[in-house]
Structures are given as structure tokens and as C-alpha cells.
Amino acid sequence: MFCALNADSQVKRCKIYPATNDLMLEYQCSREEALQLLGGFTPQSETVPEHALSAVATARELKQEYTGKLARKVASHLIRSFLIPRYVRIAILAVKAAGYIWKALICLSKGRLEVPVLDATAITVSILRRDFKTAGSVMFLLEIGEILEDWTHKKSISDLAGSMSLNVEKVWLKTEGQPVFIRAQDIKPGDEIIVNAGSMIPFDGTVSCGEAMVNQSTLTGEGVPVSRTVGATVYAGTVIEEGELTIRVTQNAGATRYDKIVSMIEETEKLKSGVESKAEHLADRLVPVTFAGTALVWLLTRNVTKALSVLMVDFSCALKLAMPVTVLSAIREANAYGITVKGGKFFEKTAAANTIVFDKTGTLTKANPTVHSVVSFCEKSPDELLRIAACLEEHFPHSIANAVVRAAKEKQLVHEEMHTKVEYVVAHGVKSTIDGAEVLIGSYHFIFEDMGAAVPLGTEQRLLAISKEYSRLYLSVDGWLAAVICIEDPLREEAPFVVAQLRDLGFENIVMMTGDSKHTAAAIAERVGVDRYYAEVLPEEKARFIMEEKAKGNTVVMIGDGVNDSPALSSADVGVAISNGAAIAREIADVTISENDLGSILTLRKLSTAMMKRIHRNYRSIISINSGLIVLGVSGLAQPTTTAMLHNASTLGIGLMSTKRLL
């Protein structure tokens, strides 16, 4: 019900409060209509994807778990401080301190002088000096910091994994006759499904027929596709780059997909930003410096109290807490804006980028182009030709293919499977056979130059008369042009504004690349206001252009939505896919944005810049505060207890500030 209400156009926002069993509904209709809307929902009235329910449940469980942990930690600290006898407090303190000392010994046994050693030394020295209050405060603040960091980390990973989980609605089921397009939720283990090039594999299973190159980057982190043939195991969420597979399903609805993504995000170091990794390494490298500073102060002053003031104040705790929390908070906030970012390093690259490359169709133009008209060049009627085109195009979802299928559906043109096996030629078109005749549908380059089709005699002027403002899809039968399908490619209303704003946000080079004709590309480029445009380009040419820009020292962001954009998305420093684009584009991309508003690109840039500013501000704050505390301690103006308290409080404060919204 929660998911269904949030998806309703009359509902602005819906929130559930599990503790009180309350529901908050912000609506933009009348009160009576809102009550009627609520009354119409029952637990059985809506089918909610399993991954969505899982993500919502996980978020609630995390919140309950960690608010409980914080409450128990604070309560136990207060009880020990005021209600438990002193000798019992000291015993509890010793037991807790033993845990920190054990971690330090493990670090030392591995030959590493890192943060756990520093923490254990500060606690141990305080206990030896019988300063139990300072030792207890240090451990309490360290524990609170660990809980907050762990909470933020798990919440961000949960949000990210939920947004990346599968959401496949329909699949091709293999039957004794022709394949049938049915709901994914109706598939059972043992069923056989057909997955074509450019599509996501929706279930775990084994290959029963066919051969394909499968991109498994979502599970392995490696973008190089692997060959899969009969008998091989394939996994939900991976994408077929080339070929076609018939898969015998072994796992319902990609049941293990959520856990696989969580593991991938938690384990891979490739997703960390440079500043995040730098902070972690710097934190550990500063530990010996802190020890050296402590020893130096003692040698110069012979004052244990002043030396302890340095030991109690170190830079590493704040660095290790604040930087990862900032990055993970940015990932979580991006998710709230409908932007999925697969790692902190992509924020850093986006903030530094000076070049942005747009695909045209489905990116600068709307993702739902429409069929304006069908011009026949044979004896068949436009409707019959549209029916044939839709029959072929429905196998390979793309914005233009979807437009053809949608137009046929609106005209109620039923298109049963009349063709043989359909072959998809990336960035060119579709090839098959109907009643023994070779049928091709695709670009001008594919139909006329690659496949050598000809225009029927006497129809040349009709072809020239077709307006150049439309994108064109060509259909040929047995080597002769049969139809030209004119596609209206409406520009996104926000596109000119977004391009202008990107320039204001620091992008020096804004480029559009498309496989469309020069006339169509020129018209769109002029209206949008890009710096440069390239028409009639192939996928490898897009990728080559990006590699050339990177070789010049530019940091490049690429935005696309189709199968033909996947090489360029892989080549860019940051690949951004539109969420309703081809599965392979979404899986290969580093960032996925909502299809509803291109302005998400502006939000991504602003978030990235704000994250980097916060990280640099955190650096300055950590250095300034801790340096000041060391000066206070060495000069004798503050006792070790005070400097330790202020240090831990400032560390916790910076960590909490790092969880605040960036925008």
C-alpha cells in the first residue's frame, strides 16, 4: 500500500510511522477523494515488487536497530556514571578496555601502527594514571562514533542496493509454438525464457540453447563480457551484449539479486573515491606522528600531563569517520533525488568534469518518440507495414522501437509472430525472414549502404519529399525499400535550460553525438545550444571521441540510454544512463538518473561539488580544531581529560555534520 500510494498521481508524499502505526498522507486532491483513495486499497489490491518491499522493510529495520543501539548506549553510560558503585564501574571499564587493547595487539602483530593502537594507548595510559573518567569518556565517544558510522554505512548501502535491484515486468516465455510475452512474476523454476542482445537476464538459471557474450559487471565489477553457452550458469541482473540465450530458470524473480548487490558494494574497493581512500590512508599514517609528538613533548617538558594531551588528541579518528560518512551520505541523498550513484569516486569525477557528451535520442529528446506517419513504397498499406515493423521491433526495446510497437498497439494492429529468428545488429537495425523474404528494419546506413537495398523505380521523388525534421526508420523486403517510418523526436522542454545551466556550473565543452542524420542533428543542436555536435556516428566512434578527450586531459561525463551508447558509457570517466533506457546501458553506467527530468544532471553536479566542498571543509576543521587542542594541552591551559573530551566531541560533531543534507 505504501509503494502504491506514493506512486499515485494524487499523492504528493506518503510516510509510515511504525512505532505508532500511523500513516501521513500529503495529497493534492480534495479530502473526500483522498479518503476514497485510501479506502480503495487492501493488502491484496496492489502487486508490489518483492525488491521494493525488501528495501522498505530493510530501511525500517535498520532505523529501529540503530536508534535502539544509541539509546541503550547512552542509557548504560548514564547508569554507570551515576548509579553504579565506583569499584564496579572500574571493573566494567577494565573489561571494555581489554577489547580495545586486544584490537591494538592484533594490529601490532601484523606490523601495523594504526588507529586502534593509538586508541588503546590513550585508554591504557588514562587507566594507569587512575584517570578512569577520561578513559570511560574516550571509550563512550568511540562507541557512539562507531554506531553512527555503521548506521550511515548500512543505510546508504541499503538505499543504493534497493534502487539497483531488478524491476523486470515482462519476459519472453518459450513454448511449443511461438514465444509468449508474459509477466515476469508468472515465471516458475523450470520454465524456459528467451533473452535477446541488449536485455537484462531477469532470473538465475542455466543456458539450454544459444550462445552469447554476457556482461557481469554488476556482480563481479569487471566490464569485460564473458561467453555463455549451453550448460553454463547465468545470473539475474547480468546483461547480454551479443547473441541470444534460452535460459532454464532455477531461481524465482532474481531472489538473490539484492544480496549480491549488497556484497558487491561492501567488498569492492573500486567504488571508493580518491579522497575517501586518501583520508583512510592518511589517518593511519598520522598515528606514528602522534606517538612521535607525544614522545617529543615529554622529552622537552618532562611533563606527563602535557605529553598525554598530545596522545589524547589525534587527527586520524575524525578523518576515518568524517570522509566515508560524507561520501555515503551523498550516495543516499542522490538516491532521494532519483539518482543512483554506484560509488563515491563517481561523485569526485563528476565534480572535476569539464566535458559532457549527450546522446540525442531518449536523452536530449524525450524517451517516448512517436510515429508521425508511415510512407509505403510497395503494394502493402501503411498499417500492414507498421504491423510488420512492430512485430520485429518488439524484441529489442529502445525508444524508437517502443514508439513503433506503441503506434501499432494504438491502431489495434495485432502482430502475431510471423517471422523466423530475429537478429539484432547493434546501432544499425533488425534482420529476419517473413515467408521466405528477407526483412530489414533500421537506419539509412544499415538498409542502403550495409545491406545494399534499393529504392523502387519511380518512387525516388516520394523519398526526397519526406520532411527532414523527422527521424526515419527504413523497412526493406527482399532488397527493396518497402516503407519509411517517420518518427517525431520531441525535444525535452528542459533540455536548453539544462545545457545553459551546465555551462554555468563549469562544463567547458558540451557535445551532442547521434546516429541520426545531419539535418535532424543540426536542428536539435541549434535548439539545445550545445558547443559541438556529431551526426551519423557509430558506437565505436562515440567511444573513440571520449578516449581522445580523456587523452587531452579532460574529465568526461557521458549520458545515454541505448545499447549503442554502452561502449561510450564504459569509456567515460562517469557514464550516466537514463533509467528507462536499455538494460545494458543501465548496468554498465556508473550513474542512473530518472527519465522524467534531465535536470537530474544538474542535481548530480551540484551534489558532487557540494560533497567535495564538505570534504575539504572537514579537512580544514579537523586540522584546525585538533591543532588548537594540542596547543592548549602542551601550554598547560587544558588537562588531558579536557582535551580528550573536546577531541572526541569535535570528532563526533564533524561526523554528525557530515550526515546532513548537501543540498
C-alpha positions in Angstrom: 0.0 0.0 0.0 2.9 2.4 0.9 4.5 1.9 -2.5 1.2 2.1 -4.4 0.1 5.3 -2.6 3.5 7.0 -3.3 3.1 6.1 -7.0 -0.4 7.6 -7.3 -0.6 11.0 -9.1 -2.9 12.5 -6.5 -0.4 11.8 -3.7 2.5 14.2 -3.0 4.0 12.2 -0.2 3.2 9.2 1.9 5.1 8.3 5.1 4.5 5.5 7.6 5.4 5.7 11.4 5.8 2.1 12.6 6.2 3.0 16.2 2.7 4.5 16.4 1.1 2.6 13.5 0.3 6.0 11.8 0.2 7.0 8.2 0.9 10.5 7.0 -0.6 11.4 3.5 0.1 14.7 1.7 -2.4 14.9 -1.2 -3.3 17.3 -4.0 -7.0 16.5 -4.3 -10.0 17.0 -2.1 -10.2 15.4 1.4 -13.1 13.2 0.2 -11.1 12.0 -2.8 -8.1 11.2 -0.6 -10.2 9.2 1.8 -11.8 7.4 -1.1 -8.3 6.6 -2.4 -7.2 5.2 1.0 -10.4 3.2 1.2 -9.8 1.6 -2.2 -6.5 -0.1 -1.1 -6.4 -3.5 0.5 -3.3 -5.8 1.1 -4.4 -7.8 -2.0 -5.3 -4.8 -4.3 -1.8 -4.0 -5.3 1.1 -6.1 -6.5 4.3 -4.6 -5.2 7.7 -5.8 -6.5 9.5 -8.0 -4.0 12.6 -5.9 -4.1 10.7 -2.8 -3.2 9.1 -4.5 -0.2 12.5 -5.8 0.8 14.1 -2.3 0.6 11.4 -0.6 2.6 11.5 -3.4 5.3 15.3 -3.2 5.5 15.2 0.6 6.0 12.7 0.3 8.8 14.7 -2.5 10.5 17.9 -0.5 10.3 16.3 2.6 11.8 14.8 0.6 14.7 18.1 -1.3 15.2 20.4 1.6 15.4 18.1 4.1 17.3 17.8 1.3 19.8 21.6 0.8 19.9 22.2 4.5 20.5 19.5 4.7 23.2 20.9 1.7 25.0 24.5 3.0 24.8 23.6 6.4 26.2 21.4 4.9 28.9 24.0 2.4 30.1 26.7 5.2 30.2 24.5 7.4 32.4 23.5 4.5 34.7 27.2 3.5 35.1 28.2 7.1 35.8 25.6 7.9 38.5 24.0 4.7 39.9 26.8 2.0 39.9 29.4 1.9 42.7 32.9 3.1 41.8 34.7 -0.3 42.1 32.0 -1.9 39.8 32.5 0.9 37.3 36.2 0.3 37.3 35.7 -3.4 36.7 33.4 -2.8 33.8 35.9 -0.2 32.4 38.7 -2.7 32.6 36.7 -5.3 30.7 35.8 -2.9 27.9 39.4 -1.6 27.7 40.6 -5.1 27.2 38.7 -5.2 23.9 40.5 -2.1 22.6 43.8 -3.4 23.8 43.2 -6.7 22.0 42.5 -4.9 18.7 45.7 -3.0 19.2 47.7 -6.1 19.8 46.3 -7.7 16.6 47.4 -4.6 14.7 50.9 -4.7 16.2 51.2 -8.4 15.5 50.7 -7.6 11.8 53.4 -5.0 12.0 50.9 -2.1 11.6 50.9 1.0 13.8 47.3 2.2 13.1 44.4 4.0 14.8 43.4 1.0 17.1 46.9 1.2 18.7 46.5 4.9 19.3 43.0 4.4 20.9 44.2 1.6 23.1 47.3 3.6 24.2 45.2 6.6 25.2 42.8 4.4 27.2 45.5 2.4 28.8 47.6 5.4 29.9 44.4 7.0 31.4 43.7 3.9 33.4 47.3 3.6 34.6 47.1 7.2 35.8 43.8 6.3 37.6 42.0 8.8 35.4 39.0 6.5 34.9 36.7 9.2 33.9 38.8 10.2 30.9 39.2 6.5 29.9 35.4 5.9 30.1 34.6 9.1 28.1 37.1 8.2 25.4 35.5 4.7 25.0 32.0 6.0 25.2 32.6 8.5 22.4 34.4 6.0 20.3 31.5 3.6 20.6 28.9 6.3 19.7 31.0 7.2 16.6 31.2 3.6 15.6 27.4 3.2 15.8 26.7 6.3 13.8 29.3 5.4 11.1 28.0 1.8 10.9 24.4 3.1 10.7 25.1 5.6 7.9 27.2 3.0 6.0 24.5 0.3 6.1 21.7 2.7 5.4 23.4 4.1 2.3 24.2 0.7 1.1 20.7 -0.4 1.6 19.3 2.5 -0.3 21.7 2.0 -3.1 21.1 -1.7 -3.4 17.3 -1.2 -3.3 17.4 1.3 -6.2 19.7 -1.1 -8.2 17.5 -4.2 -7.6 15.7 -5.8 -10.5 12.4 -4.4 -11.8 11.6 -6.6 -14.8 7.9 -6.6 -15.7 7.6 -9.0 -18.7 9.7 -11.7 -20.3 9.6 -13.9 -23.4 8.5 -17.4 -22.4 9.5 -20.3 -24.7 6.5 -22.5 -25.6 5.9 -25.3 -28.1 4.8 -22.7 -30.6 5.9 -19.1 -30.8 7.4 -17.3 -27.7 4.9 -15.6 -25.5 5.3 -12.3 -23.8 4.1 -12.7 -20.2 4.6 -11.2 -16.7 7.9 -12.0 -15.0 6.1 -12.9 -11.8 4.3 -15.7 -13.6 7.6 -17.5 -14.4 8.3 -20.6 -12.3 11.5 -22.6 -11.8 11.9 -25.0 -14.8 10.4 -22.5 -17.3 12.5 -21.5 -20.3 12.8 -17.9 -21.2 14.4 -16.2 -24.3 16.7 -13.2 -23.7 18.0 -11.2 -26.6 21.0 -8.9 -27.1 20.8 -5.7 -25.1 18.4 -7.2 -22.5 18.9 -8.0 -18.8 18.7 -11.6 -17.6 15.9 -11.4 -15.1 16.4 -14.8 -13.3 19.2 -17.1 -12.2 19.3 -20.1 -14.5 21.2 -22.4 -16.9 21.6 -21.9 -20.6 19.6 -24.5 -22.5 20.1 -23.1 -26.0 22.1 -20.4 -27.8 25.4 -18.6 -27.2 26.0 -15.0 -26.0 28.5 -12.6 -24.5 27.3 -11.6 -21.1 28.3 -8.5 -19.1 28.5 -9.5 -15.4 29.9 -6.1 -14.1 27.1 -5.8 -11.6 28.2 -9.0 -9.8 32.0 -9.1 -10.5 32.8 -5.4 -11.0 34.5 -6.4 -14.3 33.1 -4.9 -17.5 34.6 -7.4 -19.9 31.8 -9.7 -21.2 32.2 -13.5 -20.8 31.0 -16.2 -23.2 28.0 -18.3 -22.1 26.9 -21.4 -24.0 24.7 -24.4 -23.3 25.0 -25.7 -19.8 26.6 -22.5 -18.4 25.1 -20.8 -15.4 23.8 -17.2 -15.8 22.7 -14.8 -13.1 19.9 -12.3 -12.6 20.9 -8.7 -13.3 23.6 -9.5 -15.8 23.2 -8.3 -19.4 23.6 -9.9 -22.8 25.8 -7.8 -25.0 25.8 -10.1 -28.1 23.8 -13.1 -29.1 20.7 -14.7 -27.7 20.1 -17.3 -24.9 17.3 -19.6 -23.9 17.5 -19.9 -20.2 16.0 -22.6 -17.9 15.0 -20.7 -14.7 16.4 -22.0 -11.4 15.7 -19.1 -9.1 12.5 -17.2 -8.9 12.5 -13.4 -9.7 16.2 -12.9 -9.1 15.7 -13.7 -5.4 19.3 -13.4 -4.6 19.9 -10.2 -6.6 19.6 -7.9 -3.6 22.2 -9.8 -1.5 24.6 -9.9 -4.4 24.5 -6.2 -4.9 25.0 -5.5 -1.2 28.0 -7.8 -1.2 29.4 -6.2 -4.3 29.0 -2.7 -2.8 30.5 -3.6 0.5 33.5 -5.5 -0.8 34.7 -3.6 -3.9 37.4 -1.0 -3.3 36.9 0.3 -6.8 33.8 2.3 -5.7 35.7 4.4 -3.2 36.5 7.9 -4.1 40.1 9.1 -4.2 39.6 11.5 -1.3 37.9 8.8 0.8 40.8 6.3 0.3 43.3 9.1 0.9 41.7 10.0 4.2 41.8 6.4 5.4 45.5 6.0 4.5 46.3 9.4 5.9 44.6 8.6 9.1 46.8 5.5 9.6 50.0 7.4 8.5 49.3 10.1 11.2 49.4 7.6 14.1 53.2 7.3 14.2 53.3 11.1 14.0 51.0 11.4 17.0 53.2 9.0 19.0 56.3 10.9 18.0 54.7 14.2 19.0 53.8 12.7 22.4 57.4 11.5 23.0 58.9 14.8 21.9 56.7 16.8 24.2 57.7 14.5 27.1 61.4 14.8 26.3 61.2 18.6 26.1 59.0 19.2 29.1 59.3 16.0 31.2 55.7 16.6 31.9 53.5 13.5 31.6 50.3 15.5 31.6 51.3 17.7 28.7 52.6 14.6 26.7 49.2 12.9 27.3 47.5 16.0 25.9 49.0 15.2 22.6 48.2 11.5 22.8 44.6 12.2 23.6 44.3 14.4 20.5 44.9 12.9 17.1 43.7 13.7 13.6 43.1 10.1 12.5 39.7 9.4 14.2 38.0 12.3 12.6 39.5 11.6 9.2 38.4 8.0 9.3 34.9 8.9 10.4 34.0 12.0 8.5 35.2 11.2 5.0 33.4 7.9 4.4 30.2 9.2 6.2 30.2 12.2 3.8 30.5 10.0 0.7 27.9 7.6 1.8 25.5 10.4 2.8 25.9 11.9 -0.7 25.0 8.5 -2.2 22.0 8.3 0.0 20.9 11.9 -0.8 21.4 11.3 -4.5 19.1 8.3 -4.2 16.4 10.5 -2.7 16.6 12.6 -5.9 16.1 9.5 -8.1 19.8 9.3 -8.9 21.7 6.0 -8.4 25.4 6.5 -7.9 27.4 3.3 -7.8 30.4 4.6 -5.8 32.0 7.7 -4.2 34.6 8.0 -6.9 32.0 8.9 -9.4 31.0 12.0 -7.3 34.6 13.1 -7.3 34.9 12.6 -11.1 31.6 14.4 -11.7 32.8 17.4 -9.6 36.0 17.6 -11.6 34.5 17.0 -15.1 34.8 19.8 -17.7 33.4 17.9 -20.7 29.9 16.4 -21.1 28.7 14.3 -24.0 25.0 13.7 -24.7 23.4 11.1 -26.8 20.4 12.7 -28.6 17.5 10.2 -28.8 16.0 9.5 -25.4 18.4 11.9 -23.7 18.1 15.4 -25.1 14.9 14.4 -26.8 12.0 12.7 -25.0 12.3 9.0 -24.2 8.9 8.4 -25.9 9.2 9.4 -29.5 6.0 8.9 -31.6 5.3 7.6 -35.1 4.1 10.6 -37.2 3.4 8.6 -40.4 4.3 5.6 -42.4 5.1 6.1 -46.1 4.6 3.0 -48.2 6.9 2.2 -51.2 5.2 -1.1 -52.1 1.7 -2.5 -52.6 1.2 -3.1 -48.9 -0.8 -0.5 -46.9 0.9 1.7 -44.3 -0.9 -0.1 -41.5 0.3 -3.5 -42.8 3.8 -2.2 -42.9 3.6 -0.8 -39.4 2.3 -4.2 -38.2 5.4 -5.9 -39.7 7.7 -3.3 -38.2 6.2 -3.7 -34.7 6.4 -7.5 -35.0 10.2 -7.1 -35.4 10.9 -4.2 -33.1 9.2 -5.5 -30.0 12.1 -8.0 -29.5 14.6 -5.2 -28.9 13.3 -2.4 -26.7 14.7 1.0 -27.5 12.9 4.4 -27.5 12.3 4.3 -31.3 11.4 0.6 -31.3 9.0 1.3 -28.4 7.4 4.1 -30.5 6.7 1.6 -33.4 5.2 -1.0 -31.1 3.1 1.6 -29.3 1.8 3.0 -32.6 0.7 -0.5 -33.7 -1.0 -1.1 -30.4 -2.9 2.2 -30.6 -4.2 1.3 -34.1 -5.1 -2.2 -32.7 -2.8 -3.9 -35.3 -2.4 -7.4 -33.9 1.0 -8.7 -34.9 1.4 -12.4 -34.3 4.9 -13.9 -34.6 5.2 -14.3 -38.4 9.0 -14.2 -38.7 11.9 -16.6 -38.2 14.7 -15.8 -35.7 15.3 -12.1 -35.2 18.9 -10.9 -35.4 19.8 -7.5 -33.9 22.7 -5.6 -35.4 23.9 -3.1 -32.8 23.4 0.6 -33.8 22.1 -0.4 -37.2 18.8 -2.4 -37.1 17.0 -5.7 -37.1 17.1 -8.6 -39.6 14.7 -11.5 -40.0 12.7 -13.5 -42.6 9.0 -13.5 -43.3 7.5 -16.0 -45.7 11.0 -16.6 -47.1 11.7 -13.0 -47.8 14.5 -11.2 -46.0 13.1 -8.3 -43.9 15.3 -5.5 -42.6 14.4 -2.5 -40.4 16.9 0.2 -39.3 18.9 3.2 -40.3 19.6 4.5 -43.8 23.2 3.5 -43.4 22.2 -0.1 -42.5 19.5 -0.6 -45.1 21.1 1.1 -48.1 24.9 1.1 -47.5 25.5 -2.0 -45.5 22.7 -4.3 -46.9 22.5 -2.8 -50.4 18.7 -2.2 -50.6 17.3 -0.1 -53.4 14.5 2.3 -53.9 11.7 1.1 -56.2 11.8 2.7 -59.6 9.6 5.8 -59.8 9.4 6.4 -56.1 12.6 8.4 -55.7 10.8 11.8 -55.5 8.5 10.4 -52.8 11.5 9.6 -50.7 13.1 13.0 -51.3 9.8 14.7 -50.4 9.7 13.3 -46.8 10.4 16.1 -44.4 13.9 16.3 -42.9 12.5 17.3 -39.5 11.6 13.7 -38.7 13.9 10.8 -37.7 13.4 8.0 -40.2 13.3 4.2 -39.8 13.6 2.3 -43.1 11.9 -1.1 -43.8 13.0 -3.2 -46.7 11.8 -6.5 -48.1 14.0 -8.7 -50.3 16.4 -5.9 -51.0 13.7 -3.2 -51.9 12.6 -0.3 -49.8 9.1 -1.1 -48.5 8.4 1.8 -46.1 9.8 4.8 -44.3 8.5 5.3 -40.8 8.7 8.9 -39.8 9.4 9.4 -36.1 8.7 12.6 -34.2 11.5 13.1 -31.7 10.2 15.9 -29.5 12.9 17.8 -27.6 12.7 17.7 -23.8 11.3 21.1 -22.7 14.0 21.4 -20.0 17.0 20.5 -22.3 18.0 24.0 -23.4 17.8 25.2 -19.8 19.8 22.2 -18.5 22.6 22.8 -21.1 22.8 26.5 -20.2 23.0 25.7 -16.5 25.7 23.0 -17.1 27.8 25.7 -18.7 27.2 27.9 -15.6 28.2 25.0 -13.4 31.6 24.8 -15.0 31.3 22.5 -18.0 33.5 24.0 -20.8 32.7 21.6 -23.6 29.1 20.4 -24.2 28.8 17.9 -27.0 25.9 16.0 -28.7 26.5 12.8 -30.6 23.9 10.8 -32.5 23.5 8.2 -35.2 20.7 10.3 -36.8 21.1 12.3 -40.0 23.0 15.6 -40.1 19.8 17.6 -40.8 18.0 16.2 -37.7 21.1 16.6 -35.5 21.7 20.2 -36.6 18.2 21.2 -35.8 18.3 19.7 -32.3 21.8 21.0 -31.6 20.7 24.6 -32.5 17.7 24.4 -30.3 19.5 22.9 -27.3 22.6 25.1 -27.6 25.5 22.6 -27.4 29.0 23.6 -28.3 29.5 20.9 -30.9 27.5 18.1 -32.4 28.4 14.9 -34.4 25.8 13.1 -36.6 25.7 9.6 -38.1 28.2 8.3 -35.7 28.7 4.6 -34.8 29.0 3.3 -31.2 32.8 2.8 -31.5 33.1 6.4 -32.8 31.4 7.7 -29.7 33.8 5.7 -27.5 36.8 6.8 -29.6 35.8 10.5 -29.2 35.6 10.1 -25.4 39.0 8.4 -25.3 40.5 11.2 -27.3 39.1 13.8 -25.0 40.5 12.0 -22.0 43.9 11.8 -23.7 43.8 15.6 -23.9 43.5 15.7 -20.1 39.7 16.3 -20.0 37.4 14.6 -17.5 34.4 13.3 -19.4 30.8 12.6 -18.4 28.7 10.6 -21.0 24.9 10.5 -20.9 23.0 7.9 -23.0 20.1 5.4 -22.9 20.6 2.9 -25.7 22.5 -0.3 -26.4 24.6 1.7 -28.9 25.7 4.0 -26.0 27.2 1.3 -23.9 30.8 1.5 -25.3 30.9 5.2 -24.7 29.4 4.9 -21.2 32.2 2.4 -20.4 34.9 4.7 -21.8 33.8 7.8 -20.0 35.1 8.9 -16.5 31.5 8.9 -15.5 28.8 7.0 -17.5 25.2 8.2 -16.9 22.3 6.2 -18.1 18.6 7.2 -18.3 16.6 4.9 -16.1 14.1 3.7 -18.8 16.8 3.1 -21.3 18.3 -0.2 -22.4 19.2 -2.7 -19.6 22.9 -2.9 -20.8 23.2 0.9 -20.6 21.9 1.0 -17.1 24.1 -1.9 -15.9 27.3 -0.5 -17.5 26.7 3.0 -16.4 28.2 4.4 -13.2 25.2 6.6 -12.5 21.5 6.2 -13.4 19.1 9.2 -13.4 15.3 9.4 -13.7 13.8 9.6 -17.2 11.3 12.2 -16.1 13.7 15.2 -15.8 17.1 15.8 -17.4 17.6 18.3 -14.6 18.8 15.4 -12.5 22.2 16.0 -14.2 22.3 19.5 -12.6 21.5 17.9 -9.2 24.2 15.3 -9.7 26.8 18.1 -10.5 25.7 20.2 -7.5 25.7 17.2 -5.1 29.2 16.2 -6.3 30.6 19.8 -5.9 28.9 20.1 -2.5 30.4 16.8 -1.4 33.9 17.8 -2.4 33.5 21.2 -0.6 32.3 19.4 2.6 35.2 17.0 2.5 37.7 19.8 2.1 36.0 21.8 4.8 36.2 18.7 7.1 39.9 18.5 6.4 40.3 22.1 7.5 38.1 21.8 10.5 39.9 18.6 11.7 43.3 20.2 11.3 42.3 23.5 13.0 40.4 22.0 15.9 42.9 19.3 16.8 46.0 21.5 16.3 44.3 24.1 18.7 43.7 21.3 21.3 47.3 20.2 21.1 48.5 23.7 21.7 46.2 24.1 24.7 47.4 20.8 26.1 51.1 21.5 25.6 50.8 25.0 27.0 49.2 23.6 30.1 45.9 25.5 29.5 43.9 22.3 29.3 44.2 19.0 31.1 44.3 15.6 29.1 40.8 14.9 30.3 39.6 18.2 28.8 41.5 17.8 25.5 40.3 14.2 25.2 36.7 15.2 25.7 36.9 18.1 23.3 38.7 16.0 20.7 36.1 13.2 20.8 33.2 15.7 20.9 34.6 17.5 17.9 35.1 14.2 16.0 31.6 13.2 16.8 30.3 16.7 15.8 32.1 16.6 12.5 30.8 13.1 11.8 27.3 14.2 12.6 27.6 17.3 10.4 28.8 15.0 7.6 25.5 13.2 7.6 23.5 16.4 7.0 22.0 17.0 3.6 24.3 18.6 1.0 21.6 20.4 -0.9 
